[in-house]
Amino acid sequence: MDAYEIGYLAGLIDGEGHIGIRWSGSTKGWQMIPAVIVSSSDLAVLQWCAQVTGIGRVRYTLNQSPLSRKEQYKWHVQKFADILWLLRQIVFHMHIKQDVAHRMIEEMEAYHGITPTAGYSTVVQRQVHGRKTRYVLDGHTRLDPTV
Protein backbone atom coordinates (compact mmCIF):
# COMPACT_ATOMS: atom_id res chain seq x y z
CA MET A 1 0.00 0.00 0.00
CA ASP A 2 1.20 3.49 -0.72
CA ALA A 3 0.97 6.49 1.62
CA TYR A 4 -2.28 7.72 0.04
CA GLU A 5 -4.01 4.37 0.55
CA ILE A 6 -2.74 4.06 4.13
CA GLY A 7 -3.99 7.57 4.94
CA TYR A 8 -7.38 6.94 3.35
CA LEU A 9 -7.82 3.66 5.26
CA ALA A 10 -6.79 5.34 8.51
CA GLY A 11 -9.37 8.10 7.97
CA LEU A 12 -12.08 5.63 7.01
CA ILE A 13 -11.49 3.47 10.09
CA ASP A 14 -11.20 6.59 12.27
CA GLY A 15 -14.56 7.91 11.05
CA GLU A 16 -16.69 4.92 10.10
CA GLY A 17 -14.88 2.01 11.72
CA HIS A 18 -14.86 -0.06 14.87
CA ILE A 19 -11.78 -1.57 16.52
CA GLY A 20 -12.65 -4.02 19.26
CA ILE A 21 -12.05 -7.25 21.13
CA ARG A 22 -14.66 -9.82 22.07
CA TRP A 23 -13.87 -12.58 24.53
CA SER A 24 -15.53 -15.91 23.86
CA GLY A 25 -15.69 -18.93 26.12
CA SER A 26 -15.43 -22.40 24.66
CA THR A 27 -14.38 -25.91 25.62
CA LYS A 28 -10.77 -24.81 25.03
CA GLY A 29 -11.11 -21.92 27.48
CA TRP A 30 -11.38 -18.20 26.85
CA GLN A 31 -10.39 -16.96 23.41
CA MET A 32 -9.67 -13.43 22.29
CA ILE A 33 -11.55 -12.50 19.11
CA PRO A 34 -10.32 -9.17 17.73
CA ALA A 35 -12.10 -7.36 14.90
CA VAL A 36 -11.83 -4.29 12.72
CA ILE A 37 -15.14 -3.41 11.08
CA VAL A 38 -16.06 -0.54 8.76
CA SER A 39 -19.73 0.11 8.00
CA SER A 40 -20.98 2.03 4.98
CA SER A 41 -23.86 2.28 2.55
CA ASP A 42 -21.31 2.64 -0.27
CA LEU A 43 -20.36 -0.86 -1.39
CA ALA A 44 -17.61 0.38 -3.72
CA VAL A 45 -15.64 1.95 -0.86
CA LEU A 46 -15.64 -1.26 1.16
CA GLN A 47 -14.74 -3.37 -1.86
CA TRP A 48 -11.81 -0.99 -2.44
CA CYS A 49 -10.67 -1.58 1.17
CA ALA A 50 -10.73 -5.35 0.69
CA GLN A 51 -8.99 -5.10 -2.69
CA VAL A 52 -6.20 -2.73 -1.61
CA THR A 53 -5.38 -4.61 1.59
CA GLY A 54 -6.12 -8.12 0.33
CA ILE A 55 -7.74 -8.96 3.67
CA GLY A 56 -11.21 -9.16 5.18
CA ARG A 57 -14.64 -9.74 3.69
CA VAL A 58 -17.40 -7.39 2.61
CA ARG A 59 -20.88 -8.40 3.73
CA TYR A 60 -24.39 -7.08 3.36
CA THR A 61 -26.01 -6.36 6.73
CA LEU A 62 -29.64 -5.85 7.57
CA ASN A 63 -30.35 -2.20 8.34
CA GLN A 64 -31.61 -1.90 11.93
CA SER A 65 -33.21 1.53 11.51
CA PRO A 66 -36.77 1.63 10.13
CA LEU A 67 -36.17 5.28 9.08
CA SER A 68 -33.31 4.50 6.71
CA ARG A 69 -33.91 2.87 3.35
CA LYS A 70 -30.25 2.60 2.38
CA GLU A 71 -28.60 -0.78 2.24
CA GLN A 72 -25.74 -1.30 4.69
CA TYR A 73 -22.47 -3.15 4.11
CA LYS A 74 -19.59 -4.03 6.41
CA TRP A 75 -15.95 -4.80 5.78
CA HIS A 76 -14.92 -7.33 8.45
CA VAL A 77 -11.28 -8.10 9.26
CA GLN A 78 -11.14 -10.84 11.91
CA LYS A 79 -7.96 -12.86 11.39
CA PHE A 80 -5.34 -12.18 14.04
CA ALA A 81 -2.37 -11.61 11.70
CA ASP A 82 -4.46 -9.50 9.31
CA ILE A 83 -5.65 -7.15 12.06
CA LEU A 84 -2.18 -6.78 13.53
CA TRP A 85 -0.72 -6.06 10.09
CA LEU A 86 -3.46 -3.53 9.25
CA LEU A 87 -3.28 -1.66 12.55
CA ARG A 88 0.50 -1.42 12.36
CA GLN A 89 0.19 0.11 8.88
CA ILE A 90 -2.35 2.80 9.86
CA VAL A 91 -1.91 3.50 13.59
CA PHE A 92 0.35 6.53 13.16
CA HIS A 93 -2.01 8.07 10.59
CA MET A 94 -5.06 7.87 12.86
CA HIS A 95 -6.29 10.69 15.10
CA ILE A 96 -9.55 9.81 16.85
CA LYS A 97 -9.00 6.09 17.44
CA GLN A 98 -5.21 6.07 17.63
CA ASP A 99 -5.23 5.21 21.36
CA VAL A 100 -7.67 2.36 20.73
CA ALA A 101 -5.46 1.02 17.92
CA HIS A 102 -2.35 1.20 20.15
CA ARG A 103 -4.16 -0.66 22.95
CA MET A 104 -5.43 -3.29 20.50
CA ILE A 105 -1.90 -3.90 19.20
CA GLU A 106 -0.53 -4.18 22.74
CA GLU A 107 -3.35 -6.49 23.86
CA MET A 108 -2.94 -8.77 20.85
CA GLU A 109 0.83 -8.96 21.33
CA ALA A 110 0.49 -9.66 25.07
CA TYR A 111 -2.23 -12.29 24.57
CA HIS A 112 -0.18 -14.19 22.02
CA GLY A 113 3.18 -13.75 23.75
CA ILE A 114 4.60 -11.55 21.01
CA THR A 115 7.03 -8.84 22.04
CA PRO A 116 7.81 -6.24 19.38
CA THR A 117 11.57 -5.89 19.14
CA ALA A 118 11.49 -3.45 16.24
CA GLY A 119 8.38 -1.44 17.11
CA TYR A 120 5.22 -1.21 15.05
CA SER A 121 7.00 -1.53 11.71
CA THR A 122 7.69 -5.20 12.39
CA VAL A 123 5.94 -7.50 9.95
CA VAL A 124 3.97 -10.50 11.19
CA GLN A 125 3.66 -13.53 8.96
CA ARG A 126 1.07 -16.22 9.51
CA GLN A 127 2.16 -19.77 8.76
CA VAL A 128 -0.23 -22.69 8.90
CA HIS A 129 1.22 -26.15 9.60
CA GLY A 130 -1.55 -28.72 9.69
CA ARG A 131 -3.84 -27.62 12.52
CA LYS A 132 -1.25 -25.43 14.26
CA THR A 133 -0.84 -21.77 13.42
CA ARG A 134 2.46 -20.01 14.00
CA TYR A 135 3.12 -16.28 13.94
CA VAL A 136 6.61 -15.20 12.92
CA LEU A 137 7.89 -11.89 14.24
CA ASP A 138 11.46 -10.79 13.50
CA GLY A 139 12.52 -14.39 13.08
CA HIS A 140 11.02 -15.43 16.45
CA THR A 141 8.21 -17.96 16.16
CA ARG A 142 5.31 -18.05 18.61
CA LEU A 143 2.72 -20.83 18.64
CA ASP A 144 -0.85 -19.60 18.66
CA PRO A 145 -2.27 -20.62 22.08
CA THR A 146 -5.87 -20.71 20.84
CA VAL A 147 -5.27 -23.69 18.52
C-alpha positions, 0 to 999 in steps of 0.5 A: 500500500502506498501512503495515500491508501494508508492515509485513506484507510486510517481516515475511514477506520477513524470515522466509520470504523470499529476496533474491538475485542470480544472474549468468547468462552469455549471448551478450550477456554477463553479466546480473544476474538479481535475485529476491525469493522467498517460500516458504509452504505457505499459498497464500492468503498468497502470493496476498495478496502478489501482489494487494496489490503487483500484482507477481510470480507465485505458483507451485506447487513440488515439495516436496523433503523426503520427510518433508513432505506439505504442498504448497509455493508460491512468490511470485516477483518477478523484474522489475528495476523491481518488485524495486527498487520493492518493496525501497524500500517495505519496506527500513526495516521489515525487521530480519533481512534489512535489510542484504541489502535495502540491498545489493541496492538498491545493487547494482541501482542500480550495475549499471544506472547509476542514482544515487538523488538522493532516497534510497530513496523515489524511484519507479522507472517502467519504460517499454517502447519496442519492444525497449528498456526504459527506467527513469525515476528522478527525471526522469532516464532510463537505458537498460537495458544488458541489452537 
